[in-house]
């Protein structure tokens, strides 16, 4: 009887250790930022801007051997600001059509990582793939992410990737004789506290 009891306890202990841990992180727009960078022609003029951070949820499932990360985030396109009011009006009204398409959505399907990231939420050069919904169109995007633990309950995620305006049926922007390049660099910074 003692042997059976000991065996049962050992099996329970093994099973408990094999369970995955789940953490959910709520992203708040005031804790992050969305930045964009593009080149203009002629003269390779650099055009950049910034908006509030995205809102959404990042979910992490980890065990001792690996981790999976997924999430969905929504960004307010009306918050974008390039520093020039007239250019911003053209960007939002003529090209992004924010009245009709007020937000962009990024869905990260799954990021697979080795090890339990909940024990060490610090990773650089993490490749990811997701789906971007912008201007009424969906397109697969991919890039690199950085994950950083700022405190026990506070993490930051920075994702960098490129999009093409033409992929989302957005007319190539032109303002004051300067045409913006089709490809735009995006940097999405998210910060949150565990829920």
C-alpha positions as a Markdown table, in Angstrom:
| # | Residue | x | y | z |
|---|---|---|---|---|
| 1 | Unk | 0.0 | 0.0 | 0.0 |
| 2 | Unk | 2.9 | 2.4 | 0.8 |
| 3 | Unk | 4.4 | 1.7 | -2.6 |
| 4 | Unk | 1.1 | 2.4 | -4.4 |
| 5 | Unk | 0.7 | 5.6 | -2.4 |
| 6 | Unk | 4.2 | 6.8 | -3.1 |
| 7 | Unk | 3.9 | 5.9 | -6.8 |
| 8 | Unk | 0.6 | 7.9 | -7.0 |
| 9 | Unk | 2.1 | 10.9 | -5.3 |
| 10 | Unk | 5.1 | 10.8 | -7.6 |
| 11 | Unk | 2.9 | 10.7 | -10.7 |
| 12 | Unk | 0.8 | 13.6 | -9.4 |
| 13 | Unk | 4.0 | 15.6 | -8.8 |
| 14 | Unk | 5.3 | 14.8 | -12.4 |
| 15 | Unk | 1.9 | 15.8 | -13.9 |
| 16 | Unk | 1.8 | 19.0 | -11.9 |
| 17 | Unk | 5.2 | 20.0 | -13.1 |
| 18 | Unk | 4.3 | 19.3 | -16.8 |
| 19 | Unk | 1.3 | 21.7 | -16.8 |
| 20 | Unk | 1.8 | 24.8 | -18.8 |
| 21 | Unk | 1.6 | 28.2 | -17.2 |
| 22 | Unk | -0.5 | 30.9 | -18.8 |
| 23 | Unk | 0.0 | 34.7 | -18.6 |
| 24 | Unk | -2.1 | 37.4 | -20.2 |
| 25 | Unk | -0.9 | 40.9 | -20.7 |
| 26 | Unk | -3.2 | 43.8 | -21.5 |
| 27 | Unk | -1.7 | 46.3 | -23.8 |
| 28 | Unk | -2.7 | 49.9 | -23.1 |
| 29 | Unk | -2.3 | 52.6 | -25.7 |
| 30 | Unk | -0.9 | 55.2 | -23.3 |
| 31 | Unk | 2.0 | 52.9 | -22.5 |
| 32 | Unk | 3.3 | 52.4 | -26.0 |
| 33 | Unk | 3.7 | 54.0 | -29.4 |
| 34 | Unk | 3.5 | 53.2 | -33.1 |
| 35 | Unk | 6.2 | 54.8 | -35.2 |
| 36 | Unk | 6.5 | 54.9 | -39.0 |
| 37 | Unk | 9.5 | 55.8 | -41.2 |
| 38 | Unk | 9.5 | 56.3 | -45.0 |
| 39 | Unk | 11.6 | 57.9 | -47.6 |
| 40 | Unk | 10.3 | 60.6 | -50.0 |
| 41 | Unk | 11.4 | 61.2 | -53.6 |
| 42 | Unk | 13.1 | 63.3 | -54.8 |
| 43 | Unk | 16.1 | 63.9 | -52.5 |
| 44 | Unk | 15.5 | 60.8 | -50.3 |
| 45 | Unk | 13.7 | 63.0 | -47.7 |
| 46 | Unk | 13.0 | 61.1 | -44.5 |
| 47 | Unk | 9.4 | 61.2 | -43.3 |
| 48 | Unk | 8.5 | 59.9 | -39.9 |
| 49 | Unk | 5.7 | 60.0 | -37.4 |
| 50 | Unk | 4.3 | 58.6 | -34.3 |
| 51 | Unk | 1.0 | 57.6 | -32.8 |
| 52 | Unk | -0.4 | 56.2 | -29.6 |
| 53 | Unk | 0.4 | 52.6 | -28.7 |
| 54 | Unk | -1.9 | 49.7 | -29.7 |
| 55 | Unk | -4.5 | 48.2 | -27.4 |
| 56 | Unk | -5.0 | 44.4 | -27.1 |
| 57 | Unk | -3.9 | 41.3 | -25.3 |
| 58 | Unk | -0.8 | 39.2 | -25.5 |
| 59 | Unk | -1.1 | 35.6 | -24.2 |
| 60 | Unk | 1.9 | 33.5 | -23.3 |
| 61 | Unk | 1.7 | 29.7 | -22.7 |
| 62 | Unk | 4.9 | 28.2 | -21.2 |
| 63 | Unk | 6.2 | 25.0 | -19.8 |
| 64 | Unk | 9.8 | 24.0 | -19.0 |
| 65 | Unk | 10.7 | 23.2 | -22.6 |
| 66 | Unk | 9.0 | 25.9 | -24.7 |
| 67 | Unk | 6.7 | 28.9 | -24.9 |
| 68 | Unk | 4.0 | 30.1 | -27.3 |
| 69 | Unk | 3.0 | 33.7 | -27.7 |
| 70 | Unk | -0.1 | 35.0 | -29.5 |
| 71 | Unk | -2.1 | 38.2 | -29.5 |
| 72 | Unk | -4.3 | 40.7 | -31.2 |
| 73 | Unk | -3.8 | 44.5 | -31.2 |
| 74 | Unk | -5.8 | 47.4 | -32.5 |
| 75 | Unk | -4.2 | 50.8 | -33.4 |
| 76 | Unk | -6.0 | 54.2 | -33.7 |
| 77 | Unk | -4.9 | 55.6 | -37.1 |
| 78 | Unk | -6.3 | 59.0 | -36.2 |
| 79 | Unk | -3.5 | 59.4 | -33.6 |
| 80 | Unk | -0.7 | 59.5 | -36.2 |
| 81 | Unk | 1.3 | 62.7 | -36.2 |
| 82 | Unk | 4.2 | 63.5 | -38.6 |
| 83 | Unk | 4.7 | 67.0 | -37.3 |
| 84 | Unk | 3.2 | 68.9 | -40.2 |
| 85 | Unk | -0.6 | 69.5 | -39.9 |
| 86 | Unk | -1.3 | 69.8 | -43.6 |
| 87 | Unk | 0.6 | 66.5 | -44.4 |
| 88 | Unk | -1.2 | 64.8 | -41.5 |
| 89 | Unk | -4.6 | 65.9 | -42.9 |
| 90 | Unk | -3.8 | 64.5 | -46.4 |
| 91 | Unk | -2.4 | 61.3 | -44.9 |
| 92 | Unk | -5.5 | 60.6 | -42.7 |
| 93 | Unk | -8.2 | 62.0 | -45.0 |
| 94 | Unk | -7.0 | 61.2 | -48.5 |
| 95 | Unk | -4.8 | 58.1 | -48.2 |
| 96 | Unk | -5.7 | 56.2 | -45.0 |
| 97 | Unk | -9.4 | 57.4 | -45.1 |
| 98 | Unk | -9.6 | 57.2 | -41.3 |
| 99 | Unk | -13.3 | 58.1 | -41.3 |
| 100 | Unk | -14.0 | 54.9 | -43.1 |
| 101 | Unk | -11.1 | 52.8 | -41.7 |
| 102 | Unk | -10.3 | 54.3 | -38.3 |
| 103 | Unk | -8.1 | 51.5 | -37.0 |
| 104 | Unk | -5.5 | 49.0 | -38.1 |
| 105 | Unk | -5.3 | 45.5 | -36.5 |
| 106 | Unk | -2.4 | 43.2 | -36.1 |
| 107 | Unk | -2.9 | 39.6 | -35.2 |
| 108 | Unk | 0.1 | 37.6 | -34.1 |
| 109 | Unk | -0.8 | 34.0 | -34.7 |
| 110 | Unk | 2.0 | 32.1 | -32.8 |
| 111 | Unk | 5.5 | 32.8 | -31.8 |
| 112 | Unk | 7.4 | 29.6 | -30.7 |
| 113 | Unk | 10.3 | 30.0 | -28.4 |
| 114 | Unk | 12.6 | 27.5 | -26.6 |
| 115 | Unk | 12.4 | 27.5 | -22.8 |
| 116 | Unk | 10.0 | 29.0 | -20.3 |
| 117 | Unk | 9.8 | 32.7 | -21.2 |
| 118 | Unk | 7.8 | 33.5 | -18.1 |
| 119 | Unk | 10.9 | 32.8 | -16.1 |
| 120 | Unk | 13.0 | 35.2 | -18.2 |
| 121 | Unk | 11.0 | 37.6 | -20.4 |
| 122 | Unk | 14.1 | 39.0 | -22.1 |
| 123 | Unk | 14.6 | 38.0 | -25.7 |
| 124 | Unk | 16.0 | 39.8 | -28.8 |
| 125 | Unk | 15.7 | 39.1 | -32.5 |
| 126 | Unk | 12.6 | 37.0 | -32.2 |
| 127 | Unk | 11.0 | 36.4 | -35.6 |
| 128 | Unk | 7.3 | 36.6 | -35.9 |
| 129 | Unk | 4.5 | 36.4 | -38.5 |
| 130 | Unk | 1.1 | 37.9 | -38.3 |
| 131 | Unk | -1.8 | 39.3 | -40.2 |
| 132 | Unk | -2.3 | 43.0 | -40.7 |
| 133 | Unk | -5.7 | 44.4 | -41.4 |
| 134 | Unk | -5.4 | 47.9 | -42.8 |
| 135 | Unk | -7.7 | 50.0 | -45.1 |
| 136 | Unk | -10.1 | 47.1 | -45.3 |
| 137 | Unk | -7.5 | 44.6 | -46.6 |
| 138 | Unk | -5.6 | 41.8 | -44.9 |
| 139 | Unk | -2.0 | 40.8 | -45.6 |
| 140 | Unk | 0.5 | 38.6 | -43.9 |
| 141 | Unk | 3.4 | 40.5 | -42.4 |
| 142 | Unk | 6.6 | 39.3 | -40.7 |
| 143 | Unk | 9.4 | 40.9 | -38.8 |
| 144 | Unk | 11.5 | 40.8 | -35.6 |
| 145 | Unk | 10.5 | 41.4 | -32.0 |
| 146 | Unk | 12.2 | 42.2 | -28.8 |
| 147 | Unk | 10.7 | 41.1 | -25.4 |
| 148 | Unk | 11.8 | 42.8 | -22.2 |
| 149 | Unk | 10.9 | 42.5 | -18.6 |
| 150 | Unk | 10.8 | 45.9 | -16.8 |
| 151 | Unk | 9.5 | 44.5 | -13.5 |
| 152 | Unk | 7.7 | 41.4 | -12.2 |
| 153 | Unk | 4.4 | 42.5 | -13.6 |
| 154 | Unk | 5.5 | 44.8 | -16.4 |
| 155 | Unk | 6.8 | 43.8 | -19.8 |
| 156 | Unk | 7.6 | 45.6 | -23.0 |
| 157 | Unk | 7.4 | 44.3 | -26.5 |
| 158 | Unk | 8.8 | 46.1 | -29.6 |
| 159 | Unk | 7.9 | 44.7 | -33.0 |
| 160 | Unk | 9.6 | 45.9 | -36.2 |
| 161 | Unk | 8.3 | 45.1 | -39.7 |
| 162 | Unk | 7.6 | 46.6 | -43.1 |
| 163 | Unk | 4.4 | 47.2 | -45.0 |
| 164 | Unk | 3.7 | 48.3 | -48.6 |
| 165 | Unk | 0.9 | 50.8 | -49.1 |
| 166 | Unk | 0.0 | 49.2 | -52.4 |
| 167 | Unk | -0.7 | 45.8 | -50.6 |
| 168 | Unk | -3.5 | 47.5 | -48.8 |
| 169 | Unk | -4.9 | 49.5 | -51.8 |
| 170 | Unk | -3.6 | 52.7 | -50.3 |
| 171 | Unk | -2.6 | 55.3 | -53.0 |
| 172 | Unk | 1.1 | 56.2 | -52.8 |
| 173 | Unk | 1.1 | 59.4 | -50.8 |
| 174 | Unk | 2.3 | 62.6 | -52.5 |
| 175 | Unk | 2.6 | 66.0 | -50.8 |
| 176 | Unk | 4.2 | 69.3 | -51.9 |
| 177 | Unk | 6.0 | 67.6 | -54.8 |
| 178 | Unk | 7.4 | 64.8 | -52.6 |
| 179 | Unk | 6.2 | 61.2 | -53.3 |
| 180 | Unk | 6.5 | 58.8 | -50.4 |
| 181 | Unk | 8.0 | 55.4 | -51.0 |
| 182 | Unk | 5.7 | 52.4 | -51.3 |
| 183 | Unk | 7.4 | 50.5 | -48.5 |
| 184 | Unk | 7.1 | 51.9 | -44.9 |
| 185 | Unk | 9.0 | 50.8 | -41.8 |
| 186 | Unk | 6.8 | 50.3 | -38.7 |
| 187 | Unk | 8.0 | 50.0 | -35.1 |
| 188 | Unk | 5.3 | 49.0 | -32.6 |
| 189 | Unk | 6.0 | 49.4 | -28.9 |
| 190 | Unk | 3.7 | 47.9 | -26.4 |
| 191 | Unk | 3.9 | 47.9 | -22.6 |
| 192 | Unk | 1.6 | 46.4 | -20.0 |
| 193 | Unk | 1.0 | 44.9 | -16.6 |
| 194 | Unk | 0.0 | 41.3 | -16.0 |
| 195 | Unk | -3.7 | 40.7 | -15.5 |
